[in-house]
Amino acid sequence: MSPKTLIIAEAGVNHNGDMALAKQLIDVAADAGADLVKFQTFNADRQVTQAAAKANYQLQQTDQAETQHAMLRRLELSEAMHHTLIAHCATRGIGFFSTGFDIPSLDLLRGLGQKLFKIPSGEITNLPYLRHVGQWGGPLILSTGMATLGDIEVALEVLVRSGTALSAITVLHCTTEYPTPMVDVNLRAMLGIQAALGVAVGYSDHTPGIEVATAAVALGATVIEKHFTLSRSLPGPDHQASLEPAELSAMVRAIRNIEVALGDGVKRMSASEAKNRPIARKSLVAARAIKQGERFSPDNVTAKRPGTGLSPMLWDEVMGQVARRDFDPDALISL
């Protein structure tokens, strides 16, 4: 059986600043069987300038007159909120996880006991940020939306020089568009990253549906991250590109099935199919009545089911042998 995939259910900012909604998201992720439920930890003042523009997908899903700074301000999680979410995760038996988007946010999460850290795509070129998180020695997840292979290589070099072993870093292939068009997924790039840089890889999925995330696991992803929401009809920047609860559950089931189905790579007859071998395979049988003393030939021998007699692979050995008894039509040939 293949190693278990780390499934991160990305609540992100889909809580809309409402703790009751955030707790419901935790419940959904736990019920779906995800390993971690992930939020986002940031401070609007440290994250964006007052003049920073929204992305097109954000403009489409939120008040166009509202600035990115104002939008993010509404979606901040205070330290007290973090404590509330961590406690609720504990009651539901799912791991709490959050992405820190700035150095103080990283420090807050570390102070709250978080051990695994996720570097979001937007920080892959943020040298002070990379040095800060790299000094803790990992484990780290590096998301690579909008990045070239060269960007990833440089970021890994910074993290390693700062104190994190390459073996402690998982690189997520990602496309930073919400939702991601299938034509832009380029899932084989995940394998290209693995081959070129010698790292464990995963996939941060922003496509509609669950098939690409499932395919990524079949290709070798060790981590899958996927946004989810209570409803795509809710207001907010990320709901439209998120799975709804039933879809999240279906994705987790599909991934777990793929893990089992991948197996160990050794071709052998499985226990479940063994009973079908004598039914589906063939044996050498009499094509017509054969008299004792007659020689076996293509004229009087053929291959038919069931496969309980001599294998047709022994055809050459049987041809020309003398029948030691009479054989009725369809009787299994024996020597």
C-alpha positions in Angstrom: 0.0 0.0 0.0 1.2 3.5 -0.8 2.1 6.0 1.9 -0.8 8.0 3.3 -1.3 11.4 1.6 -1.5 14.4 3.8 -4.9 16.0 3.0 -5.2 19.6 3.9 -8.7 21.0 3.8 -8.1 24.7 3.1 -10.8 26.8 4.9 -8.6 29.8 4.2 -10.6 33.0 4.6 -13.9 31.2 3.8 -15.0 31.8 7.5 -15.8 35.4 6.4 -14.6 36.6 9.8 -17.4 34.7 11.6 -16.2 32.2 14.3 -19.4 30.2 14.1 -18.8 29.7 10.4 -15.2 28.9 11.0 -16.2 26.2 13.5 -18.7 24.8 10.9 -15.8 24.6 8.4 -13.8 22.6 11.0 -16.7 20.2 11.4 -17.0 19.7 7.7 -13.3 19.0 7.3 -13.3 16.6 10.2 -16.4 14.8 8.9 -14.8 14.5 5.5 -11.7 12.8 7.0 -9.1 15.4 6.1 -5.9 15.3 8.1 -5.6 19.1 8.7 -7.9 22.1 8.4 -6.0 25.2 7.3 -6.7 28.8 7.9 -4.7 32.0 7.0 -3.0 34.1 9.5 -2.1 37.7 8.5 -2.4 41.3 9.4 -3.8 43.6 6.7 -1.4 46.4 7.5 1.6 44.2 7.2 0.2 42.4 4.1 -0.8 45.1 1.7 -0.6 48.8 1.1 -3.7 50.9 1.1 -3.4 51.2 -2.7 -2.9 47.5 -3.4 -5.4 46.3 -6.1 -7.6 43.3 -5.9 -7.1 40.3 -8.2 -9.8 39.9 -10.9 -11.3 36.9 -9.1 -11.5 39.0 -5.9 -13.2 41.8 -7.8 -15.8 39.4 -9.2 -16.7 37.9 -5.8 -16.5 41.0 -3.5 -17.6 44.6 -3.4 -15.6 46.3 -6.2 -15.4 49.6 -4.3 -13.7 47.8 -1.3 -9.9 47.9 -1.4 -7.9 44.7 -0.9 -6.7 46.2 2.4 -10.2 46.6 3.6 -11.2 43.1 2.5 -8.3 41.5 4.3 -9.0 43.6 7.4 -12.4 41.9 7.6 -10.9 38.5 7.3 -8.1 38.7 9.9 -8.0 36.2 12.7 -7.0 37.5 16.1 -4.9 35.5 18.5 -8.0 34.8 20.6 -9.7 33.5 17.5 -6.8 31.2 16.9 -7.1 29.7 20.4 -10.8 29.2 19.7 -10.2 27.4 16.4 -7.4 25.2 17.9 -9.7 24.2 20.7 -12.5 23.3 18.4 -10.1 21.3 16.2 -9.0 19.3 19.2 -12.6 18.4 20.1 -13.2 17.2 16.5 -10.0 15.2 16.3 -8.5 17.1 13.3 -5.3 19.0 13.2 -5.3 22.8 13.2 -3.0 24.4 10.6 -2.6 27.9 9.3 -0.4 29.8 6.8 1.4 32.8 8.1 1.7 35.5 5.6 4.3 37.7 7.4 7.0 37.2 10.0 5.0 38.2 13.1 2.2 35.8 12.0 4.7 33.0 11.7 5.9 33.7 15.2 2.4 33.7 16.5 1.7 30.3 15.0 4.9 28.9 16.3 4.0 30.3 19.7 0.7 28.5 19.5 2.5 25.2 19.0 2.4 24.8 15.2 5.3 22.6 14.0 4.6 22.4 10.2 4.7 25.6 8.3 3.3 26.4 4.8 5.0 29.1 2.7 2.4 30.6 0.4 3.1 31.2 -3.2 3.2 34.9 -2.8 6.2 34.7 -0.4 8.4 32.5 -2.5 10.5 35.5 -3.4 10.4 37.1 0.1 14.0 36.6 1.3 13.5 37.8 4.9 10.4 35.6 5.2 12.2 32.6 3.8 15.2 33.0 6.1 13.0 33.4 9.1 10.9 30.3 8.6 13.9 28.3 7.3 15.8 28.8 10.6 13.4 26.6 12.5 14.5 23.5 10.6 11.2 22.4 9.1 9.1 20.6 8.2 8.0 23.0 5.5 5.6 23.0 2.7 6.5 25.4 -0.2 3.7 26.4 -2.6 4.8 27.5 -6.1 2.0 29.3 -7.8 3.3 31.9 -10.3 6.9 30.5 -9.9 9.4 29.2 -12.4 11.6 26.3 -11.7 14.4 28.8 -11.1 12.3 30.6 -8.5 11.8 27.4 -6.6 15.4 26.4 -6.8 16.5 29.8 -5.3 13.9 29.6 -2.5 15.1 26.1 -1.6 18.7 27.2 -1.5 17.7 30.0 0.9 15.7 27.6 3.1 18.6 25.1 3.2 21.2 27.7 4.0 18.9 29.0 6.8 18.8 25.6 8.5 16.1 23.4 6.9 17.2 20.2 5.2 15.9 19.6 1.7 14.4 16.3 3.0 12.2 18.3 5.3 10.6 20.3 2.5 7.7 19.4 0.4 7.1 21.5 -2.8 3.6 21.9 -4.0 2.9 22.5 -7.6 0.2 25.1 -7.9 -1.5 27.5 -10.3 -2.5 30.8 -8.7 -5.8 31.3 -10.5 -9.2 30.8 -8.9 -10.6 28.6 -10.3 -7.7 27.2 -12.4 -8.6 26.4 -16.0 -7.7 22.8 -16.9 -5.5 23.9 -19.7 -3.3 25.7 -17.1 -2.9 22.9 -14.6 0.2 21.3 -16.2 0.2 18.5 -13.6 3.3 16.9 -15.1 5.2 20.0 -13.8 4.9 18.4 -10.4 7.0 15.5 -11.6 9.4 17.9 -13.3 10.0 19.7 -10.0 10.6 16.3 -8.3 13.1 15.2 -10.9 14.9 18.4 -11.2 15.2 19.4 -7.5 15.1 16.0 -5.7 12.3 17.0 -3.3 9.0 15.5 -2.1 6.1 17.0 -4.1 2.4 17.6 -3.7 -0.3 19.6 -5.3 -2.3 22.7 -4.2 -5.4 22.4 -6.2 -7.6 25.4 -7.4 -9.4 23.6 -10.2 -13.1 22.9 -10.1 -14.0 19.3 -9.0 -11.8 16.6 -7.5 -10.3 14.8 -10.5 -7.1 16.7 -10.7 -6.3 16.3 -7.0 -7.0 12.6 -7.3 -4.8 12.3 -10.4 -2.0 14.1 -8.5 -2.0 11.4 -5.9 -1.8 8.8 -8.6 1.3 10.6 -9.9 3.0 10.6 -6.5 1.8 13.7 -4.6 2.4 13.3 -0.9 0.4 16.4 0.1 -2.9 17.6 -1.3 -4.4 21.0 -0.4 -7.8 22.0 -1.5 -10.1 24.9 -0.7 -13.6 24.1 0.6 -16.6 26.1 1.8 -20.0 25.5 3.2 -21.5 26.9 0.0 -20.2 28.4 -3.2 -23.0 31.0 -3.0 -21.6 32.6 0.1 -20.0 36.1 -0.3 -16.2 36.3 -0.3 -13.2 36.0 -2.5 -12.5 32.3 -2.4 -15.9 30.5 -2.1 -16.4 30.2 -5.9 -13.2 28.2 -6.3 -13.9 25.9 -3.4 -15.4 22.4 -2.9 -18.7 22.1 -1.0 -18.9 19.6 1.9 -20.1 16.6 -0.1 -17.4 17.2 -2.7 -14.7 17.4 -0.1 -15.8 14.1 1.4 -15.8 12.6 -2.1 -12.2 13.9 -2.7 -10.9 12.4 0.5 -12.6 9.0 -0.3 -11.2 9.1 -3.8 -7.6 9.8 -2.6 -7.8 7.1 0.0 -9.0 4.6 -2.6 -6.2 5.6 -4.9 -3.6 5.1 -2.2 -4.9 1.5 -1.7 -5.2 0.9 -5.4 -1.6 2.0 -6.2 -0.3 -1.0 -4.2 3.4 -2.0 -4.1 4.2 -2.2 -7.8 4.8 -6.0 -7.8 2.7 -7.7 -10.5 1.2 -10.8 -9.1 -2.2 -12.6 -9.0 -4.3 -11.0 -6.3 -6.3 -13.0 -3.8 -9.6 -11.7 -5.1 -8.9 -12.8 -8.7 -7.4 -16.2 -7.9 -10.8 -17.8 -7.9 -11.5 -16.6 -11.4 -8.4 -18.1 -13.0 -9.8 -21.6 -13.6 -12.9 -20.0 -15.0 -11.4 -17.4 -17.3 -8.3 -19.3 -18.6 -8.4 -22.3 -20.9 -7.2 -25.9 -21.1 -6.4 -28.3 -23.8 -9.5 -30.3 -24.7 -10.6 -32.8 -27.4 -11.9 -30.9 -30.4 -13.7 -34.2 -31.4 -13.7 -37.8 -30.3 -10.2 -39.2 -30.0 -9.5 -42.9 -30.0 -6.8 -44.6 -27.9 -3.6 -44.8 -29.9 -4.4 -41.7 -32.0 -1.8 -39.0 -32.0 -2.8 -35.5 -30.7 -2.8 -32.9 -33.5 -4.3 -29.5 -34.4 -7.1 -31.5 -36.0 -8.3 -33.1 -32.7 -7.1 -30.8 -29.9 -8.2 -27.2 -29.2 -8.2 -24.8 -26.2 -11.4 -24.1 -24.2 -12.5 -23.0 -20.8 -12.2 -24.0 -18.0 -8.6 -23.7 -17.1 -8.4 -26.8 -14.9 -6.4 -29.0 -17.2 -3.3 -28.8 -19.2 -2.3 -25.2 -20.1 -2.4 -24.3 -23.8 1.2 -23.1 -23.3 2.0 -26.9 -23.4 0.6 -27.2 -26.9 4.0 -28.0 -28.6 4.7 -30.7 -26.0 1.3 -32.3 -26.4 1.3 -32.3 -30.2 2.4 -35.7 -31.6 1.9 -37.6 -28.3 -0.2 -40.8 -28.4 -3.5 -40.8 -26.7 -3.4 -43.5 -24.0 -7.2 -43.7 -23.8 -10.3 -42.6 -25.6 -11.4 -38.9 -25.2 -14.9 -37.7 -25.8 -15.4 -34.3 -27.4 -14.6 -31.4 -24.9 -12.8 -33.8 -22.5 -9.7 -32.4 -20.9 -6.6 -33.8 -22.5 -4.2 -35.6 -20.2 -0.9 -37.4 -20.9 
